[in-house]
Amino acid sequence: MGFLGILEYDKLDHVPATVLLTDRPRIGEITSSNAPLKHGTGKNADIVLVPQPSDDPNDPLNWTTMKKLTTILIVIFGCTLYGAVIAPLLLSAVGVIARDFGKFIGTINNLSGYMLLVTSCMGPFVCAISRKYGKRPVLLVSSLFAMIGTIVGSATSSYKGFLACRIIQGAAISAFESLGVAIIGDLIFLHHRGYFMTIFQFTLGVITNLTSIVTGPIATNLGWKYLFHIMIAFSAFETIILFLFVPETSYNRDPLYDIDEAVAAHSLSMGNSSGKAQKVETEICPESMSTSSPTPRSYPPKKTFTQELSLWSGQIYSHEPFYKLVLAPFLILTNLTVLWFVLITGGLAVLLVSTSMVTPQIFMAPPYSLNPAGIGYLSTGPVVGGIVASLLVGSTGDPLVKWCAGRNEGVYEPEYRLLGMLPSVVAGAGLVGFGYATQNGESVYVTATMLGITIFGIVAASIAASAYILDAFRSMSSELFIMNMVSKNLVMYGFSTFVNEWMREEGPVRVFSIFGGVAWALVVTTPVVFFWGKRYRGFWHGHNVLERLKIGTHAEF
């Protein structure tokens, strides 16, 4: 049994994703056996870089810090616009839009539901294209679609035109909502991923609520069409900076450098269940890691800025048939840990979005009788709750896993990331409390606080679970985040067809008590993954359904 009760898997010498993260607590100095491995700098000089960067100047892991940050921030800005703003853009004004079109609120919400349906249907194809041709062309085309859809929304005056707008926008959401996390895995070493995962989940979870605070007053004072007018400028700006400053992040790296995915470790001392050091000898030793290699591999010169502007890098990142790449996101659900991740993060997100769908219905009616601006201001509670969760989990995540690795003789287990799930237990309480508060006509400050508690728990869960699954199964990162997006949006579409009517018939207490119960049921499954996750990682290595079907989920070298 490992540190904190994580159960070992004794059928493999080394379980994939279990890595030597730090030298200092284990041996006090870097020994000859692990000296060839590249380490961090400064205060992270004892940290082994996972994955190991190659000697290729075009390897994204070798980009400068400024270039990595610029790339990630531009992609996150795109995720903000297309993953966190477009979908809830009209939520605070849905009552006014329904009145203008002479429709029921639920009918207008269905438009966003159709958008999410298109997003889900696009997911597998976005994954396949990005795996084969890279992420840059997919992101550029998606951003262009978003801008076109927004222009349509700005110009239309009919319900059918509005429907066309949301469908076109839906085609743009898929790439930004799913590939953003995979790009973090392309650029960032394991010991820093927690910070960037926090920013990404903050964008999807918190900015979604901040959107209503901004859009509500705009819709009230200028009209809801101005939301589209303003969005055009931001979409155009994102498309331009994406083209100029986001090169291709996919890279055909020799799999020997992916020491987090290897079955054998780089001659490192692994702690066994008795706590004693056990030597694991391996054959993994790429030329840049070994001083004995007589013929180091030659690499092409560093690409110029102009060369990186190419819409497509010219490389094929996967030689799998296209139909296999389309099927891969569905087949990864045969991995029970991935299925758990999809259920818990997608399920909690659906509960949050469903709450947003019924909020205008509740607060436009007496005793609240709020206008779009007032409904938007209700999101202050969720924004504060999301910020607190992001600061808490983001500031403690990476230091916590480093500490755990130090106590585990320097060996890092991805399951340590799940310690960040502890605050998520409050999400269910917030949902139940919101239901009782709204049905009893409590103060808007009380209801906003309940929403803040809910988003606090959901954001904490999303950050921790996403960081865990990226570290545990990085080779499937594109597929698993695509599948998460597909399933989540499909369920959201389903909820958009009945949740408003359900709320009208059953009332807030009944609906949100069920929501709260579902949230608790999802969260309490976490200990199973924490304690048995390593065993399952080892089991999956020998029973990988995709490998048996000869479907690759990683770039071939």
DRENSEMAR-785062 format. One record per residue (C-alpha): z, y, x; residue number from 1. Coordinates in pm, 1 decimal, padded with zeros to 6 digits. Layout:
<nodes>
       pz       py       px  nr
        Z        Y        X NUM
...
</nodes>
This chain:
<nodes>
       pz       py       px  nr
  00000.0  00000.0  00000.0   1
 -00099.0  00340.2  00135.4   2
  00076.6  00676.0  00119.1   3
  00185.4  00774.0 -00235.8   4
  00122.9  00420.9 -00362.1   5
 -00256.0  00409.0 -00331.1   6
 -00346.9  00040.1 -00334.6   7
 -00546.9 -00099.4 -00043.1   8
 -00862.3 -00311.1 -00060.2   9
 -00837.5 -00590.6  00196.8  10
 -01187.2 -00736.3  00156.4  11
 -01345.6 -00464.3  00369.9  12
 -01245.0 -00340.0  00713.7  13
 -01312.0  00011.7  00592.3  14
 -01358.1  00136.8  00236.0  15
 -01635.9  00399.2  00194.9  16
 -01505.1  00756.5  00146.6  17
 -01181.9  00675.7  00333.3  18
 -01212.4  00875.3  00655.7  19
 -01019.6  00986.3  00959.1  20
 -00961.8  01352.5  00879.9  21
 -00716.3  01466.1  01146.0  22
 -00625.4  01345.9  01494.8  23
 -00300.4  01531.6  01555.1  24
 -00054.4  01338.8  01334.9  25
 -00190.3  01005.6  01454.9  26
 -00215.8  01019.2  01831.5  27
 -00140.2  01371.3  01945.1  28
 -00470.2  01408.3  02126.8  29
 -00831.3  01307.2  02089.0  30
 -00887.3  00969.0  02251.3  31
 -01203.6  00836.9  02403.5  32
 -01268.5  00625.7  02094.4  33
 -01306.8  00922.9  01863.8  34
 -01387.9  01199.8  02111.5  35
 -01763.8  01172.0  02035.5  36
 -01696.9  01276.8  01675.9  37
 -01747.2  01645.1  01614.3  38
 -01442.1  01847.3  01509.4  39
 -01369.8  02180.6  01349.7  40
 -01279.7  02490.4  01545.1  41
 -00972.9  02711.4  01573.6  42
 -00686.2  02594.6  01355.6  43
 -00906.1  02307.9  01237.4  44
 -00971.4  02177.3  01590.4  45
 -00795.0  01852.0  01500.5  46
 -01006.5  01805.1  01185.1  47
 -01294.0  01556.9  01205.6  48
 -01606.6  01699.7  01042.4  49
 -01707.6  01490.6  00740.4  50
 -01999.6  01432.6  00720.6  51
 -02094.1  01466.7  01085.7  52
 -02365.1  01727.6  01148.4  53
 -02672.3  01617.7  01343.6  54
 -02813.9  01810.6  01638.8  55
 -03102.7  01939.0  01428.3  56
 -03089.6  02321.4  01397.8  57
 -03240.2  02283.2  01047.6  58
 -02960.3  02056.3  00929.6  59
 -02786.7  02259.2  00653.0  60
 -02451.2  02154.7  00797.3  61
 -02546.2  02352.4  01110.9  62
 -02630.5  02672.7  00928.0  63
 -02420.8  02976.4  01011.0  64
 -02119.7  03046.0  00793.7  65
 -02286.3  03358.5  00656.4  66
 -02599.4  03167.4  00559.5  67
 -02396.1  02896.9  00385.2  68
 -02186.4  03153.3  00199.1  69
 -02492.9  03351.9  00093.4  70
 -02662.7  03039.7 -00038.6  71
 -02358.8  02918.6 -00230.8  72
 -02275.7  03260.4 -00375.7  73
 -02633.0  03311.0 -00501.9  74
 -02633.2  02965.6 -00660.2  75
 -02291.1  03034.7 -00813.5  76
 -02423.8  03364.4 -00948.1  77
 -02701.7  03162.5 -01111.1  78
 -02443.3  02920.8 -01248.9  79
 -02257.0  03221.6 -01386.4  80
 -02564.9  03350.1 -01568.6  81
 -02714.8  03024.2 -01686.4  82
 -02418.5  02789.2 -01699.3  83
 -02142.4  03023.9 -01814.0  84
 -02306.6  03323.6 -01985.7  85
 -02621.7  03213.4 -02168.7  86
 -02455.2  02949.1 -02388.7  87
 -02161.5  03166.2 -02511.2  88
 -02362.6  03490.0 -02495.4  89
 -02363.0  03528.0 -02874.5  90
 -02033.7  03362.3 -02970.6  91
 -01844.4  03683.7 -03039.9  92
 -02135.8  03816.4 -03246.8  93
 -02224.8  03496.1 -03430.8  94
 -02084.4  03630.3 -03758.5  95
 -02298.9  03943.5 -03739.5  96
 -02607.8  03741.2 -03646.7  97
 -02544.5  03504.5 -03939.0  98
 -02524.8  03806.4 -04171.6  99
 -02846.5  03956.8 -04031.4 100
 -03039.0  03630.9 -04078.4 101
 -02867.5  03543.3 -04406.2 102
 -02735.4  03215.1 -04263.7 103
 -02400.0  03033.0 -04246.9 104
 -02212.3  03068.1 -03916.4 105
 -02254.6  02696.2 -03854.4 106
 -02632.8  02733.3 -03882.2 107
 -02635.1  02997.6 -03609.3 108
 -02410.5  02779.2 -03392.7 109
 -02668.6  02504.2 -03438.9 110
 -02914.0  02718.8 -03242.2 111
 -02686.8  02695.3 -02940.3 112
 -02656.0  02326.0 -03019.8 113
 -03034.7  02283.1 -02996.2 114
 -03023.4  02468.4 -02665.2 115
 -02765.4  02221.5 -02534.6 116
 -02974.8  01931.5 -02663.0 117
 -03273.3  02053.8 -02460.8 118
 -03044.9  02097.8 -02158.9 119
 -02931.8  01735.9 -02188.9 120
 -03284.3  01600.1 -02228.1 121
 -03399.3  01791.5 -01920.1 122
 -03113.6  01657.2 -01706.4 123
 -03257.6  01322.5 -01588.7 124
 -03591.6  01485.1 -01502.2 125
 -03420.6  01769.7 -01314.8 126
 -03229.2  01506.9 -01117.7 127
 -03539.7  01303.4 -01038.4 128
 -03746.8  01602.8 -00929.8 129
 -03466.6  01746.9 -00715.3 130
 -03403.4  01409.8 -00550.2 131
 -03770.4  01366.4 -00466.6 132
 -03884.2  01719.7 -00383.1 133
 -03560.1  01906.2 -00318.9 134
 -03337.1  02147.4 -00507.2 135
 -03505.4  02478.3 -00423.7 136
 -03819.3  02440.7 -00642.1 137
 -03609.2  02316.5 -00934.7 138
 -03371.3  02611.9 -00914.0 139
 -03654.7  02865.2 -00886.7 140
 -03845.5  02727.0 -01185.3 141
 -03523.2  02704.6 -01389.3 142
 -03435.3  03067.4 -01317.6 143
 -03786.4  03172.3 -01419.6 144
 -03753.3  02979.7 -01748.1 145
 -03421.4  03150.7 -01817.1 146
 -03578.8  03493.1 -01770.5 147
 -03872.4  03407.7 -01999.7 148
 -03640.3  03273.7 -02269.1 149
 -03427.2  03586.8 -02250.6 150
 -03735.4  03807.4 -02287.8 151
 -03830.1  03612.0 -02599.8 152
 -03479.7  03664.8 -02741.3 153
 -03500.2  04034.5 -02665.8 154
 -03833.2  04071.9 -02846.9 155
 -03788.2  03844.1 -03149.4 156
 -03681.4  03952.5 -03495.0 157
 -03703.9  03617.8 -03672.6 158
 -03489.3  03307.6 -03692.9 159
 -03773.3  03091.2 -03557.8 160
 -03824.1  03325.3 -03263.8 161
 -03452.7  03310.8 -03196.3 162
 -03474.0  02930.2 -03199.1 163
 -03761.3  02938.6 -02947.9 164
 -03555.9  03167.2 -02723.7 165
 -03258.6  02928.5 -02715.8 166
 -03478.8  02623.7 -02652.7 167
 -03651.3  02788.3 -02354.1 168
 -03315.5  02901.0 -02217.2 169
 -03184.6  02546.4 -02257.8 170
 -03448.9  02422.8 -02015.3 171
 -03298.6  02651.6 -01749.5 172
 -02933.0  02554.9 -01778.4 173
 -02957.1  02196.5 -01659.0 174
 -03029.8  02262.1 -01290.9 175
 -02764.9  02528.1 -01235.9 176
 -02491.0  02345.4 -01423.2 177
 -02536.5  02022.7 -01227.5 178
 -02703.7  02085.2 -00891.1 179
 -02459.9  02360.3 -00792.2 180
 -02189.5  02107.1 -00710.7 181
 -02434.8  01885.9 -00520.0 182
 -02526.7  02187.0 -00304.5 183
 -02160.1  02222.7 -00209.4 184
 -02178.6  01865.2 -00079.9 185
 -02498.0  01952.8  00112.0 186
 -02344.4  02248.1  00296.7 187
 -01966.5  02217.4  00314.2 188
 -01749.7  01977.7  00512.6 189
 -01491.4  01773.7  00329.7 190
 -01186.0  01972.7  00441.5 191
 -01322.5  02294.3  00285.1 192
 -01483.1  02163.6 -00033.7 193
 -01177.8  02227.0 -00249.1 194
 -01209.8  02604.7 -00219.7 195
 -01576.3  02604.9 -00319.6 196
 -01520.7  02354.7 -00597.8 197
 -01257.8  02592.6 -00734.8 198
 -01505.8  02880.2 -00736.9 199
 -01766.2  02665.8 -00911.3 200
 -01529.9  02542.2 -01182.0 201
 -01388.7  02893.3 -01220.9 202
 -01741.7  03005.7 -01296.9 203
 -01805.3  02741.1 -01561.6 204
 -01459.2  02745.2 -01716.3 205
 -01333.2  03102.8 -01689.6 206
 -01644.8  03320.0 -01686.0 207
 -01744.8  03151.1 -02011.3 208
 -01445.2  03317.7 -02176.2 209
 -01483.8  03643.2 -01987.0 210
 -01833.2  03664.8 -02133.9 211
 -01694.7  03718.8 -02483.2 212
 -01471.5  04003.9 -02365.6 213
 -01779.4  04185.9 -02236.2 214
 -02034.7  04087.9 -02501.5 215
 -01809.7  04156.5 -02801.1 216
 -01792.4  04536.8 -02752.2 217
 -02165.4  04549.3 -02663.4 218
 -02257.7  04368.3 -02985.0 219
 -02025.6  04594.6 -03186.5 220
 -02138.3  04925.8 -03039.1 221
 -02503.3  04865.7 -02948.2 222
 -02608.2  04560.4 -03147.6 223
 -02641.1  04197.3 -03044.6 224
 -03004.4  04236.6 -02928.5 225
 -02879.3  04446.0 -02638.2 226
 -02715.4  04134.2 -02499.3 227
 -03062.9  04000.1 -02430.2 228
 -03190.5  04334.0 -02300.0 229
 -02915.2  04345.7 -02038.1 230
 -02950.9  03977.5 -01954.1 231
 -03316.6  04027.0 -01856.0 232
 -03219.3  04249.7 -01563.4 233
 -02963.9  04001.2 -01432.1 234
 -03206.8  03709.0 -01468.0 235
 -03478.1  03894.6 -01276.7 236
 -03232.4  03984.1 -01000.1 237
 -03115.5  03622.4 -00968.2 238
 -03473.2  03494.7 -00947.4 239
 -03556.5  03738.9 -00667.5 240
 -03250.9  03672.8 -00448.5 241
 -03282.4  03299.8 -00511.7 242
 -03637.3  03310.2 -00375.5 243
 -03543.0  03521.4 -00073.3 244
 -03209.3  03381.1  00039.3 245
 -03164.9  03021.7 -00083.2 246
 -03354.5  02777.4  00140.4 247
 -03380.1  02407.4  00068.1 248
 -03039.2  02237.5  00110.5 249
 -03158.5  01877.8  00075.8 250
 -03191.7  01708.4  00413.8 251
 -03299.1  01366.0  00537.9 252
 -03000.8  01306.6  00764.0 253
 -02959.6  00979.1  00951.7 254
 -02707.9  00781.9  00738.5 255
 -02507.2  00712.0  01054.4 256
 -02380.9  01069.1  01032.9 257
 -02243.7  01013.7  00683.7 258
 -01917.3  00865.9  00803.7 259
 -01762.5  00915.8  00459.6 260
 -02016.8  00672.9  00310.9 261
 -02009.4  00412.5  00585.9 262
 -01845.6  00071.8  00545.4 263
 -01730.5  00081.7  00906.1 264
 -01550.7  00373.2  01064.0 265
 -01627.7  00532.4  01398.9 266
 -01390.7  00329.3  01613.7 267
 -01091.1  00489.0  01452.2 268
 -00740.6  00357.8  01403.4 269
 -00687.4  00280.3  01038.1 270
 -00339.6  00239.4  00894.6 271
 -00284.5 -00096.5  00731.4 272
 -00045.8 -00175.4  00450.6 273
  00239.2 -00232.1  00695.4 274
  00203.5  00119.3  00829.5 275
  00099.2  00000.2  01178.2 276
 -00218.9  00118.1  01344.2 277
 -00503.5 -00129.2  01325.9 278
 -00813.8 -00087.9  01542.6 279
 -01145.9 -00110.4  01360.3 280
 -01445.8 -00150.1  01593.8 281
 -01785.9 -00046.6  01459.8 282
 -02148.7 -00024.3  01554.3 283
 -02190.7  00326.5  01414.8 284
 -02267.1  00559.4  01700.4 285
 -02558.2  00802.3  01653.0 286
 -02693.9  00968.9  01963.4 287
 -02517.7  01300.7  01908.8 288
 -02183.7  01118.3  01886.8 289
 -02221.4  00902.4  02193.8 290
 -02240.0  01018.4  02551.8 291
 -02401.0  00688.9  02651.7 292
 -02722.1  00730.7  02454.3 293
 -03009.7  00749.8  02708.0 294
 -03273.6  00881.4  02467.2 295
 -03140.0  01148.3  02231.0 296
 -03365.3  01218.8  01938.3 297
 -03587.2  01527.4  01949.2 298
 -03587.8  01772.8  01658.1 299
 -03837.7  02038.0  01543.2 300
 -03760.6  02403.7  01620.5 301
 -03548.5  02608.5  01385.5 302
 -03741.2  02730.3  01080.6 303
 -03814.7  03100.8  01056.5 304
 -03715.4  03312.6  00757.7 305
 -04078.3  03314.8  00641.7 306
 -04104.7  02936.1  00662.7 307
 -03790.6  02898.5  00452.8 308
 -03950.2  03111.0  00177.1 309
 -04189.0  02829.6  00096.5 310
 -04144.7  02715.2 -00264.3 311
 -04139.1  02354.8 -00141.7 312
 -04030.5  02240.0  00203.6 313
 -04319.9  01991.4  00219.6 314
 -04082.5  01697.6  00260.2 315
 -04025.1  01401.1  00033.5 316
 -03652.7  01331.6  00011.3 317
 -03681.5  01001.3 -00172.3 318
 -03954.2  00738.3 -00178.0 319
 -03817.8  00576.9 -00492.9 320
 -04059.8  00554.5 -00787.8 321
 -04008.8  00848.5 -01020.4 322
 -03903.3  00630.5 -01315.6 323
 -03619.8  00482.9 -01108.4 324
 -03494.5  00829.8 -01022.3 325
 -03495.8  00917.0 -01393.4 326
 -03296.9  00602.0 -01475.3 327
 -03043.1  00647.3 -01193.8 328
 -02815.3  00900.3 -01373.8 329
 -02773.2  00657.5 -01663.2 330
 -02709.9  00357.2 -01439.9 331
 -02431.4  00524.4 -01243.9 332
 -02221.3  00500.0 -01560.9 333
 -02181.6  00133.6 -01470.2 334
 -01940.6  00269.8 -01207.8 335
 -01611.4  00289.9 -01399.0 336
 -01472.5  00574.5 -01189.2 337
 -01783.3  00782.7 -01255.2 338
 -01755.5  00695.1 -01624.0 339
 -01392.3  00813.8 -01618.7 340
 -01497.2  01140.4 -01453.6 341
 -01770.4  01200.0 -01711.2 342
 -01532.5  01127.8 -01998.7 343
 -01240.9  01340.8 -01880.5 344
 -01428.8  01649.8 -01758.3 345
 -01693.9  01633.0 -02029.1 346
 -01439.4  01557.5 -02301.9 347
 -01214.8  01849.6 -02208.9 348
 -01514.8  02083.6 -02186.0 349
 -01631.4  01975.8 -02532.2 350
 -01287.3  02052.7 -02676.5 351
 -01297.1  02397.4 -02516.9 352
 -01647.6  02481.8 -02637.8 353
 -01573.1  02349.4 -02986.7 354
 -01274.3  02582.4 -02996.1 355
 -01507.8  02870.7 -02909.0 356
 -01743.8  02768.8 -03189.1 357
 -01477.6  02794.6 -03459.0 358
 -01294.8  03100.1 -03321.0 359
 -01523.8  03354.6 -03497.4 360
 -01491.1  03157.0 -03820.5 361
 -01110.8  03174.6 -03802.3 362
 -01069.5  03532.6 -03687.9 363
 -01335.7  03705.3 -03897.9 364
 -01150.5  03591.0 -04211.8 365
 -00814.6  03724.0 -04336.4 366
 -00543.1  03767.0 -04222.5 367
 -00712.8  03863.4 -03892.4 368
 -01043.4  04020.0 -04012.0 369
 -01158.5  04096.5 -03655.1 370
 -01494.4  04245.7 -03560.5 371
 -01702.1  04104.9 -03267.9 372
 -01516.8  04322.6 -03016.7 373
 -01179.2  04200.4 -03140.6 374
 -01292.8  03838.9 -03125.0 375
 -01415.7  03898.8 -02769.8 376
 -01080.4  04041.5 -02663.5 377
 -00912.3  03716.3 -02770.6 378
 -01068.0  03561.2 -02461.7 379
 -00828.5  03762.2 -02243.9 380
 -00576.9  03478.5 -02275.2 381
 -00818.1  03206.6 -02155.3 382
 -00941.4  03427.4 -01871.9 383
 -00586.6  03482.6 -01744.6 384
 -00505.5  03112.7 -01782.7 385
 -00821.2  03013.5 -01596.1 386
 -00754.0  03258.6 -01313.6 387
 -00399.3  03128.3 -01268.2 388
 -00521.9  02767.5 -01264.2 389
 -00797.1  02851.0 -01015.5 390
 -00557.7  03032.2 -00783.6 391
 -00299.2  02754.8 -00807.0 392
 -00529.2  02455.9 -00757.6 393
 -00769.9  02638.4 -00526.1 394
 -00500.2  02760.9 -00287.7 395
 -00314.4  02429.8 -00272.7 396
 -00600.0  02176.2 -00294.7 397
 -00731.9  02161.7  00063.0 398
 -00392.2  02218.5  00232.8 399
 -00241.4  01947.2  00011.8 400
 -00499.3  01683.8  00102.5 401
 -00465.4  01772.2  00472.3 402
 -00089.1  01724.2  00441.6 403
 -00137.7  01391.5  00264.4 404
 -00379.7  01277.0  00534.8 405
 -00126.7  01375.9  00799.6 406
  00142.1  01165.4  00630.5 407
 -00108.4  00879.5  00608.2 408
 -00162.5  00863.6  00986.0 409
 -00452.0  01108.9  00965.9 410
 -00651.2  00902.8  00715.0 411
 -00787.2  01085.6  00409.8 412
 -00819.6  00918.1  00070.4 413
 -01024.5  01100.4 -00198.7 414
 -00755.1  01010.6 -00451.4 415
 -00533.3  01279.1 -00298.4 416
 -00753.4  01531.4 -00480.3 417
 -00621.4  01398.7 -00812.6 418
 -00277.0  01546.2 -00742.5 419
 -00432.5  01869.3 -00868.2 420
 -00455.9  01708.8 -01213.2 421
 -00081.4  01746.6 -01273.2 422
 -00107.8  02088.6 -01449.8 423
 -00369.8  01949.8 -01690.2 424
 -00101.7  01792.0 -01912.0 425
 -00047.7  02130.4 -02079.1 426
 -00402.6  02143.1 -02222.5 427
 -00309.0  01927.5 -02521.2 428
 -00003.3  02141.6 -02595.7 429
 -00215.5  02457.1 -02593.3 430
 -00464.7  02311.2 -02841.7 431
 -00195.8  02192.0 -03082.3 432
 -00014.0  02524.7 -03053.6 433
 -00334.5  02717.3 -03124.0 434
 -00391.8  02517.2 -03442.1 435
 -00044.2  02586.0 -03579.0 436
 -00052.2  02952.7 -03474.8 437
 -00383.3  03029.1 -03647.3 438
 -00304.1  02838.6 -03966.7 439
  00027.5  03025.0 -03998.6 440
 -00132.3  03363.6 -03926.0 441
  00065.4  03425.1 -03606.7 442
 -00001.0  03729.7 -03389.5 443
 -00329.0  03741.8 -03200.0 444
 -00120.9  03761.0 -02882.1 445
  00033.8  03424.0 -02963.4 446
 -00303.8  03265.8 -03035.5 447
 -00453.9  03412.5 -02716.1 448
 -00158.8  03272.6 -02518.3 449
 -00219.3  02925.4 -02663.0 450
 -00583.6  02948.4 -02560.9 451
 -00472.7  03058.9 -02214.0 452
 -00247.8  02752.3 -02178.4 453
 -00538.1  02532.6 -02288.1 454
 -00784.8  02671.7 -02036.8 455
 -00519.2  02655.8 -01762.5 456
 -00495.6  02280.1 -01807.4 457
 -00870.1  02225.4 -01848.5 458
 -00968.0  02425.6 -01538.7 459
 -00707.5  02243.8 -01327.7 460
 -00844.5  01909.1 -01445.4 461
 -01205.7  02010.0 -01382.7 462
 -01139.6  02132.1 -01028.0 463
 -00937.1  01827.4 -00925.6 464
 -01160.5  01564.5 -01088.3 465
 -01483.9  01721.2 -00958.8 466
 -01352.7  01749.8 -00602.3 467
 -01235.9  01388.9 -00619.0 468
 -01561.7  01242.5 -00747.1 469
 -01768.3  01442.3 -00494.9 470
 -01559.6  01309.2 -00206.2 471
 -01539.6  00953.3 -00341.4 472
 -01908.9  00906.2 -00426.2 473
 -02095.2  01185.5 -00247.6 474
 -02410.6  00973.3 -00214.0 475
 -02446.1  00987.4 -00594.7 476
 -02352.4  01354.5 -00630.8 477
 -02679.0  01471.0 -00790.9 478
 -02686.1  01183.8 -01038.0 479
 -02322.1  01194.5 -01140.5 480
 -02309.2  01570.7 -01203.1 481
 -02639.5  01551.8 -01390.5 482
 -02497.7  01272.1 -01605.7 483
 -02181.3  01471.0 -01662.3 484
 -02388.7  01764.3 -01782.3 485
 -02614.8  01547.3 -01999.3 486
 -02333.6  01366.0 -02180.6 487
 -02124.1  01680.1 -02222.1 488
 -02406.4  01881.7 -02374.7 489
 -02513.5  01597.4 -02602.1 490
 -02161.9  01574.6 -02743.8 491
 -02146.0  01954.3 -02773.8 492
 -02469.6  01944.1 -02970.2 493
 -02317.6  01683.7 -03199.8 494
 -02006.6  01894.3 -03253.6 495
 -02216.0  02202.3 -03329.6 496
 -02357.2  02021.2 -03633.6 497
 -02022.3  01963.3 -03806.9 498
 -01726.2  02137.5 -03639.9 499
 -01748.2  02457.4 -03848.5 500
 -01767.3  02264.0 -04173.7 501
 -01484.3  02038.1 -04058.0 502
 -01270.6  02342.4 -03983.9 503
 -01343.5  02487.5 -04327.7 504
 -01245.7  02163.0 -04500.9 505
 -00947.5  02044.9 -04294.2 506
 -00796.2  02364.5 -04150.2 507
 -00684.1  02451.1 -03795.7 508
 -00369.9  02233.4 -03780.6 509
 -00555.9  01912.1 -03857.3 510
 -00851.4  01985.2 -03628.5 511
 -00656.0  02110.6 -03329.1 512
 -00391.2  01840.4 -03352.8 513
 -00672.5  01589.0 -03309.8 514
 -00816.1  01796.3 -03023.7 515
 -00476.7  01804.0 -02854.3 516
 -00429.5  01429.3 -02896.9 517
 -00769.5  01362.1 -02740.6 518
 -00685.3  01591.0 -02446.5 519
 -00359.0  01407.2 -02379.9 520
 -00527.9  01067.3 -02412.2 521
 -00783.7  01166.8 -02148.9 522
 -00536.5  01314.2 -01901.7 523
 -00290.5  01021.5 -01906.3 524
 -00560.0  00792.0 -01765.4 525
 -00545.6  00972.0 -01429.8 526
 -00271.3  00755.4 -01268.7 527
 -00490.5  00447.3 -01312.3 528
 -00765.6  00609.6 -01104.3 529
 -00515.6  00749.2 -00852.8 530
 -00345.3  00417.8 -00772.3 531
 -00641.6  00180.1 -00813.9 532
 -00924.2  00416.1 -00710.3 533
 -00949.6  00292.5 -00351.5 534
 -00964.2 -00069.5 -00461.4 535
 -01243.0  00015.0 -00701.0 536
 -01434.6  00203.2 -00430.8 537
 -01425.4 -00111.6 -00220.6 538
 -01521.1 -00329.3 -00516.8 539
 -01812.3 -00099.1 -00606.9 540
 -01952.8 -00128.1 -00255.4 541
 -02008.0 -00499.6 -00310.6 542
 -02113.4 -00470.2 -00674.9 543
 -02326.9 -00154.0 -00677.7 544
 -02558.3 -00199.2 -00975.5 545
 -02808.2  00055.7 -00843.9 546
 -02842.3 -00120.4 -00509.4 547
 -02894.7 -00452.1 -00684.6 548
 -03175.1 -00291.7 -00882.7 549
 -03304.9 -00137.5 -00557.8 550
 -03251.9  00218.9 -00678.6 551
 -03143.3  00456.3 -00403.6 552
 -02919.2  00754.5 -00466.5 553
 -02936.0  00902.1 -00121.3 554
 -03207.9  01049.1  00095.0 555
 -03369.9  00784.8  00310.2 556
 -03402.1  00850.9  00680.7 557
</nodes>
